[in-house]
């Protein structure tokens, strides 16, 4: 979870806070701050367990748009976390959601905010491995899942998309769902689900 410190001027810095539940979310332990980064505003964390299960990786939105998104790891089930560092360029964005494909690759969906990206503001997917992220590598590829059209009511902005849901079915099909303004015109956001398999995307890559 994340929230602002009490008694701080608005807008105040953001921090990542943590709480643990041992009963499936019916009750929660006392919250504690686990990371605050001077000059940055981490929020909207997504936690990914490593393929062997021994490590947790947390991806975080950087709300001040200073550089890339942030990440940190834990080797003790979240009791302690490493110092936050920047993610690879291609993972810079908001509201990350991640799932493993049957072949072990990761699909991470989010609203793109990578500096200089032609897809900035759109709903995209990053494909690579867990180790690619840890090692700062670009991954295998990125795809634009849905285009976010400009909202004429929001000055100088593309509007809003994200807060995605992402699931992987038994046959390896990903179901990515988000709200998005998927066509030009006066209409506002719609809720859209897209289904695809990584094998289908792989075939579209240049040989």
VEXDREN-2710 file (C-alpha; in Angstrom, 1 decimal):
% VEXDREN-2710
k/r/px/py/pz
1/UNK/0.0/0.0/0.0
2/UNK/1.0/3.6/-0.1
3/UNK/-0.1/6.9/1.4
4/UNK/1.2/10.3/2.3
5/UNK/2.8/11.3/5.6
6/UNK/0.6/13.2/8.0
7/UNK/1.1/16.9/8.6
8/UNK/3.1/17.4/5.4
9/UNK/2.4/20.1/2.8
10/UNK/0.5/19.2/-0.3
11/UNK/1.7/17.7/-2.6
12/UNK/3.8/15.6/-0.3
13/UNK/6.3/12.9/-1.2
14/UNK/5.0/9.4/-1.5
15/UNK/6.4/6.3/0.3
16/UNK/5.7/2.6/0.2
17/UNK/4.1/1.1/3.2
18/UNK/3.7/-2.6/4.0
19/UNK/1.3/-4.7/6.1
20/UNK/1.1/-8.5/6.4
21/UNK/-2.0/-10.7/6.5
22/UNK/-2.0/-14.3/7.7
23/UNK/-5.6/-15.0/7.1
24/UNK/-6.2/-14.2/3.5
25/UNK/-6.8/-10.5/4.0
26/UNK/-9.4/-10.7/6.7
27/UNK/-7.1/-8.9/9.1
28/UNK/-3.8/-7.1/8.7
29/UNK/-0.8/-6.3/10.9
30/UNK/0.3/-2.8/11.7
31/UNK/1.6/-0.9/8.7
32/UNK/5.2/0.1/8.4
33/UNK/7.1/2.3/6.0
34/UNK/9.5/0.2/3.9
35/UNK/10.9/2.8/1.4
36/UNK/11.1/6.5/0.9
37/UNK/13.3/8.0/-1.8
38/UNK/14.5/11.6/-1.5
39/UNK/13.4/13.5/-4.6
40/UNK/11.3/10.7/-5.9
41/UNK/7.7/9.5/-5.3
42/UNK/7.4/5.7/-5.4
43/UNK/3.8/4.4/-5.4
44/UNK/1.6/1.7/-6.9
45/UNK/3.8/-1.3/-6.0
46/UNK/3.6/-4.7/-7.8
47/UNK/5.4/-7.6/-6.2
48/UNK/6.7/-10.5/-8.3
49/UNK/8.0/-13.7/-6.8
50/UNK/11.2/-15.1/-8.5
51/UNK/10.9/-18.3/-10.5
52/UNK/12.5/-20.4/-7.7
53/UNK/10.5/-18.6/-5.0
54/UNK/13.4/-17.4/-2.9
55/UNK/13.1/-13.7/-3.7
56/UNK/10.5/-10.9/-4.1
57/UNK/10.8/-8.1/-6.7
58/UNK/8.8/-4.9/-6.2
59/UNK/8.2/-2.6/-9.2
60/UNK/7.0/0.9/-8.4
61/UNK/5.7/3.8/-10.3
62/UNK/7.7/7.0/-10.0
63/UNK/5.1/9.7/-9.7
64/UNK/7.4/12.8/-10.1
65/UNK/8.5/11.5/-13.6
66/UNK/12.1/11.9/-12.7
67/UNK/13.9/9.2/-14.6
68/UNK/12.6/5.6/-14.8
69/UNK/10.4/3.5/-12.5
70/UNK/11.8/2.1/-9.3
71/UNK/12.4/-1.4/-8.1
72/UNK/13.7/-3.2/-5.0
73/UNK/14.1/-6.8/-3.9
74/UNK/13.6/-8.8/-0.7
75/UNK/15.2/-12.2/0.2
76/UNK/13.4/-12.6/3.5
77/UNK/9.7/-12.5/2.5
78/UNK/9.5/-8.8/2.8
79/UNK/11.1/-8.3/6.3
80/UNK/13.7/-6.1/4.6
81/UNK/14.2/-4.6/1.2
82/UNK/17.1/-3.5/-0.9
83/UNK/17.8/0.1/-1.7
84/UNK/15.5/1.1/-4.6
85/UNK/17.1/1.4/-8.0
86/UNK/15.8/2.3/-11.4
87/UNK/14.1/-0.3/-13.6
88/UNK/15.1/-0.9/-17.2
89/UNK/13.9/1.8/-19.5
90/UNK/11.1/-0.3/-21.0
91/UNK/9.5/-0.9/-17.7
92/UNK/9.0/2.7/-16.9
93/UNK/5.3/3.3/-16.3
94/UNK/2.4/3.2/-13.9
95/UNK/0.3/0.4/-12.3
96/UNK/2.4/-2.6/-13.3
97/UNK/0.7/-6.0/-13.3
98/UNK/2.8/-9.1/-13.9
99/UNK/2.2/-12.8/-14.7
100/UNK/4.4/-15.7/-15.8
101/UNK/3.8/-17.4/-19.1
102/UNK/4.0/-21.3/-19.2
103/UNK/7.5/-21.0/-20.7
104/UNK/8.8/-19.0/-17.8
105/UNK/8.8/-15.6/-19.4
106/UNK/7.2/-12.6/-17.7
107/UNK/4.5/-10.4/-19.1
108/UNK/4.2/-7.0/-17.3
109/UNK/1.3/-4.7/-18.4
110/UNK/1.2/-1.1/-17.4
111/UNK/0.6/2.5/-18.6
112/UNK/3.7/3.5/-20.5
113/UNK/5.7/6.4/-19.2
114/UNK/9.2/5.6/-20.6
115/UNK/11.0/8.8/-21.6
116/UNK/10.9/9.3/-25.3
117/UNK/8.6/6.3/-25.9
118/UNK/6.3/6.6/-29.0
119/UNK/3.7/4.7/-26.9
120/UNK/3.7/7.1/-23.9
121/UNK/0.4/7.1/-22.2
122/UNK/-0.8/3.9/-23.8
123/UNK/-1.4/0.4/-22.4
124/UNK/1.6/-1.7/-23.1
125/UNK/3.2/-5.0/-22.3
126/UNK/6.8/-5.8/-21.5
127/UNK/8.1/-9.4/-22.2
128/UNK/11.3/-10.8/-20.8
129/UNK/12.6/-12.8/-17.9
130/UNK/12.9/-12.1/-14.2
131/UNK/16.7/-12.0/-14.5
132/UNK/16.4/-9.4/-17.3
133/UNK/14.8/-7.0/-14.8
134/UNK/17.4/-7.7/-12.1
135/UNK/20.3/-7.2/-14.5
136/UNK/18.9/-4.1/-16.0
137/UNK/18.4/-5.7/-19.5
138/UNK/15.8/-4.5/-21.9
139/UNK/13.9/-7.8/-22.1
140/UNK/12.8/-9.5/-25.3
141/UNK/10.3/-6.9/-26.6
142/UNK/7.5/-4.5/-25.8
143/UNK/4.1/-4.4/-27.4
144/UNK/1.4/-1.7/-27.5
145/UNK/-1.7/-3.6/-26.4
146/UNK/-4.2/-0.7/-26.6
147/UNK/-3.8/2.9/-27.8
148/UNK/-5.0/5.6/-25.5
149/UNK/-6.6/8.4/-27.5
150/UNK/-6.4/12.0/-26.4
151/UNK/-9.2/13.3/-24.2
152/UNK/-10.2/16.8/-25.4
153/UNK/-11.4/17.6/-21.8
154/UNK/-7.9/17.2/-20.4
155/UNK/-5.5/19.9/-21.5
156/UNK/-2.1/18.8/-22.8
157/UNK/-2.8/15.2/-21.8
158/UNK/-3.7/11.8/-23.3
159/UNK/-6.2/11.1/-20.6
160/UNK/-6.0/8.1/-18.4
161/UNK/-5.7/4.4/-18.7
162/UNK/-4.3/1.6/-16.5
163/UNK/-5.1/-0.1/-13.2
164/UNK/-5.1/-3.3/-15.3
165/UNK/-6.1/-6.7/-14.4
166/UNK/-3.9/-9.5/-15.8
167/UNK/-4.5/-13.2/-15.7
168/UNK/-3.0/-16.2/-17.5
169/UNK/-5.3/-19.1/-18.4
170/UNK/-4.4/-22.8/-18.3
171/UNK/-3.6/-22.8/-22.1
172/UNK/-1.2/-19.9/-21.7
173/UNK/-3.6/-17.2/-22.9
174/UNK/-3.2/-13.9/-21.2
175/UNK/-6.3/-11.8/-20.4
176/UNK/-5.4/-8.2/-20.0
177/UNK/-8.1/-5.8/-18.9
178/UNK/-8.0/-2.0/-18.5
179/UNK/-10.1/1.1/-18.8
180/UNK/-9.0/3.1/-21.8
181/UNK/-10.2/5.6/-24.4
182/UNK/-9.8/3.2/-27.3
183/UNK/-11.2/5.4/-30.1
184/UNK/-11.3/9.1/-31.0
185/UNK/-14.4/11.2/-30.4
186/UNK/-16.4/12.4/-27.5
187/UNK/-16.7/9.0/-25.8
188/UNK/-14.9/8.6/-22.5
189/UNK/-13.1/5.5/-21.2
190/UNK/-14.4/2.0/-21.8
191/UNK/-13.4/-1.2/-20.1
192/UNK/-11.6/-3.4/-22.6
193/UNK/-10.2/-7.0/-22.3
194/UNK/-7.6/-8.3/-24.8
195/UNK/-6.7/-12.0/-25.1
196/UNK/-3.4/-13.2/-26.6
197/UNK/-0.7/-15.7/-26.3
198/UNK/3.0/-14.9/-26.4
199/UNK/3.5/-17.4/-29.1
200/UNK/1.2/-15.3/-31.3
201/UNK/3.3/-12.2/-30.7
202/UNK/6.6/-14.0/-31.2
203/UNK/5.5/-14.9/-34.7
204/UNK/5.2/-11.2/-35.6
205/UNK/8.8/-10.4/-34.6
206/UNK/11.4/-9.8/-37.4
207/UNK/13.3/-12.9/-38.1
END
